[in-house]
Amino acid sequence: MMSLTSAMVMAQDVAVLKYKGGGDWYSNPTALPNLVKYCNDNIDTNIDENIETVEVGSTDIFQFPLLHMTGHGNVFFSDDDAENLRNYLISGGFLHIDDNYGMEPYITKELKKVFPNKELLEIPKDHEIFNIEYNFPNGLPKIHEHDGNAPQAFGIFHEGRLVLLFTFESDLGEIFQMPEEHYHRVHGFLVIHSGNYIQY
């Protein structure tokens, strides 16, 4: 198993995760570049602004401490994909999955291949991830209406560390495609995507 820690020093910080199944993994293409640029300009991060794409089953994922996954619709992980992603996460990696709309029934099924004995747990509003740099007393912000339900943040933990964040009924990528004057609505999550995950 490749060590993420040894690979991190040679690579950029963030990549988009490409998956199989027909879902649009390439959705919201400007969101992550906009977010990274904002973080570099405003909160003293030094993230490579040339965002790369990596496939779930590739060892290339071990070059990035943070992976971002999004889209609508179907997701499929082969057994090899699931094993590779599991090894990445338990060796220090972090995956944020932002459901654009319609992804939830597929990704929850596929995550059982990655961690058969773990469940997605709802992250309480008083969790550290909502209160490291900025205080979000109501938890995950609501960005897009979707089905009109309350936004929820779910996580998978390994040995006490949050290794995967799944944001549902929120659509954070939507805000990062907007002009910067709207970013204050999710300012705390700018930090989660840039500085806070490093602390994990």
C-alpha positions as CSV (number, residue, x, y, z in Angstrom):
1,M,0.0,0.0,0.0
2,M,1.4,3.4,-1.0
3,S,1.9,5.9,1.8
4,L,0.0,9.1,1.4
5,T,2.4,10.9,3.8
6,S,5.4,10.3,1.6
7,A,3.6,11.3,-1.6
8,M,2.2,14.5,-0.2
9,V,5.5,16.4,-0.4
10,M,5.7,15.9,-4.2
11,A,2.2,16.9,-5.2
12,Q,-0.4,19.6,-5.2
13,D,-3.1,19.7,-2.6
14,V,-6.5,19.1,-4.2
15,A,-7.9,16.9,-7.0
16,V,-11.3,16.1,-8.5
17,L,-12.2,12.4,-8.2
18,K,-13.4,10.8,-11.4
19,Y,-15.7,7.8,-11.0
20,K,-17.6,5.3,-13.1
21,G,-21.3,4.7,-13.4
22,G,-22.4,7.5,-15.7
23,G,-22.8,10.3,-13.1
24,D,-21.4,13.7,-14.1
25,W,-18.2,13.7,-12.0
26,Y,-17.2,16.8,-13.9
27,S,-20.1,18.9,-12.7
28,N,-19.5,22.4,-11.4
29,P,-16.2,22.7,-13.2
30,T,-15.4,26.2,-12.0
31,A,-16.3,25.6,-8.4
32,L,-13.1,24.1,-7.1
33,P,-10.7,26.4,-9.0
34,N,-12.7,29.4,-7.7
35,L,-12.6,28.1,-4.1
36,V,-8.9,27.4,-4.3
37,K,-8.1,30.9,-5.7
38,Y,-10.3,32.5,-3.0
39,C,-8.5,30.6,-0.2
40,N,-5.0,31.4,-1.5
41,D,-6.0,35.1,-1.8
42,N,-7.8,35.5,1.5
43,I,-6.8,32.9,4.1
44,D,-3.1,32.4,3.4
45,T,-3.2,28.9,1.9
46,N,-0.8,27.9,-0.8
47,I,-2.9,25.4,-2.8
48,D,-2.0,24.7,-6.5
49,E,-4.6,26.4,-8.6
50,N,-4.2,23.9,-11.4
51,I,-6.8,21.4,-10.3
52,E,-6.1,17.9,-11.6
53,T,-8.4,15.0,-12.1
54,V,-7.7,11.5,-10.7
55,E,-9.5,8.2,-11.1
56,V,-10.8,6.3,-8.1
57,G,-8.7,3.2,-8.9
58,S,-5.5,5.0,-9.7
59,T,-2.5,5.2,-7.3
60,D,-2.4,8.9,-8.3
61,I,-5.0,9.6,-5.6
62,F,-2.2,9.1,-3.0
63,Q,-0.5,12.3,-4.3
64,F,-3.3,14.5,-2.9
65,P,-4.3,15.0,0.8
66,L,-7.8,16.1,-0.3
67,L,-10.1,14.7,-3.0
68,H,-13.3,16.4,-4.1
69,M,-16.2,14.4,-5.6
70,T,-19.5,15.7,-6.9
71,G,-22.2,15.1,-9.5
72,H,-25.7,14.0,-10.2
73,G,-26.8,10.5,-10.5
74,N,-25.1,7.1,-10.6
75,V,-21.8,6.2,-9.0
76,F,-20.1,2.8,-9.4
77,F,-16.9,1.5,-7.7
78,S,-15.4,-1.7,-8.7
79,D,-13.8,-3.9,-6.0
80,D,-10.4,-2.6,-6.9
81,D,-11.7,1.0,-6.8
82,A,-13.2,0.5,-3.4
83,E,-10.0,-1.1,-2.0
84,N,-7.8,1.7,-3.4
85,L,-10.1,4.4,-2.0
86,R,-10.2,2.6,1.4
87,N,-6.4,2.4,1.5
88,Y,-6.2,6.1,0.6
89,L,-8.5,7.2,3.4
90,I,-7.0,5.0,6.2
91,S,-3.5,6.2,5.3
92,G,-4.3,9.9,5.8
93,G,-6.4,11.1,2.9
94,F,-9.6,13.0,3.1
95,L,-12.6,12.9,0.7
96,H,-15.4,15.5,0.4
97,I,-18.4,14.3,-1.5
98,D,-20.8,17.1,-2.3
99,D,-24.1,15.9,-3.7
100,N,-25.2,18.1,-6.5
101,Y,-28.6,16.4,-6.6
102,G,-29.6,12.7,-7.0
103,M,-26.3,11.2,-6.0
104,E,-27.2,10.1,-2.5
105,P,-28.8,6.6,-3.2
106,Y,-25.9,5.6,-5.4
107,I,-22.9,6.9,-3.3
108,T,-24.3,5.5,-0.1
109,K,-24.5,2.0,-1.7
110,E,-21.0,2.3,-3.1
111,L,-19.5,3.5,0.1
112,K,-20.5,0.1,1.7
113,K,-17.9,-1.4,-0.7
114,V,-15.3,0.9,0.7
115,F,-16.1,0.4,4.3
116,P,-18.4,-2.6,4.7
117,N,-18.4,-2.3,8.5
118,K,-18.8,1.5,8.8
119,E,-21.9,3.7,8.6
120,L,-22.3,7.3,7.4
121,L,-23.0,9.1,10.6
122,E,-24.7,12.5,10.8
123,I,-22.2,15.0,12.0
124,P,-23.6,17.0,14.9
125,K,-23.7,20.8,14.8
126,D,-21.3,21.1,17.6
127,H,-18.6,19.0,15.8
128,E,-15.2,20.5,15.4
129,I,-15.5,20.8,11.7
130,F,-18.2,23.5,12.1
131,N,-16.2,25.4,14.8
132,I,-12.5,25.4,14.0
133,E,-12.0,28.8,12.5
134,Y,-15.5,30.0,12.0
135,N,-18.6,29.3,14.1
136,F,-21.5,27.6,12.2
137,P,-24.0,27.0,15.1
138,N,-26.6,25.7,12.7
139,G,-24.2,23.3,10.9
140,L,-24.2,22.9,7.2
141,P,-25.6,25.9,5.3
142,K,-28.5,25.5,2.8
143,I,-27.4,26.7,-0.7
144,H,-29.7,25.0,-3.2
145,E,-33.4,24.1,-2.6
146,H,-33.2,20.5,-4.1
147,D,-36.2,18.8,-2.3
148,G,-36.6,21.5,0.2
149,N,-35.2,19.4,3.1
150,A,-32.7,20.5,5.7
151,P,-29.1,20.2,4.7
152,Q,-27.1,17.4,6.4
153,A,-23.5,16.6,6.8
154,F,-22.5,12.9,7.2
155,G,-19.1,11.5,7.9
156,I,-17.1,8.3,8.1
157,F,-14.6,8.0,10.8
158,H,-11.5,5.8,11.1
159,E,-9.7,5.5,14.4
160,G,-11.4,8.7,15.6
161,R,-10.4,10.8,12.5
162,L,-13.0,12.1,10.0
163,V,-11.8,10.6,6.7
164,L,-14.9,11.4,4.6
165,L,-17.4,14.2,4.5
166,F,-20.7,13.8,2.6
167,T,-22.7,17.0,2.2
168,F,-26.4,16.4,1.3
169,E,-29.3,18.7,0.4
170,S,-26.9,21.7,0.4
171,D,-24.9,21.8,-2.9
172,L,-21.8,23.7,-1.7
173,G,-20.4,23.7,-5.2
174,E,-23.2,26.0,-6.3
175,I,-22.0,28.8,-4.2
176,F,-18.4,28.5,-5.4
177,Q,-19.5,29.0,-9.0
178,M,-21.0,32.4,-8.0
179,P,-19.2,35.7,-7.8
180,E,-17.1,36.3,-4.6
181,E,-19.6,38.6,-3.1
182,H,-21.8,35.6,-2.3
183,Y,-19.0,33.6,-0.6
184,H,-19.7,35.0,2.9
185,R,-22.7,32.7,3.0
186,V,-20.4,29.7,3.4
187,H,-17.2,31.4,4.6
188,G,-16.5,28.7,7.2
189,F,-16.6,26.0,4.6
190,L,-13.9,27.8,2.6
191,V,-11.7,27.0,5.5
192,I,-12.8,23.4,5.7
193,H,-11.8,22.9,2.1
194,S,-8.4,24.5,2.5
195,G,-6.9,24.8,6.0
196,N,-9.2,22.8,8.3
197,Y,-8.8,19.4,6.6
198,I,-5.0,19.7,7.0
199,Q,-5.5,19.8,10.7
200,Y,-7.3,16.4,10.4
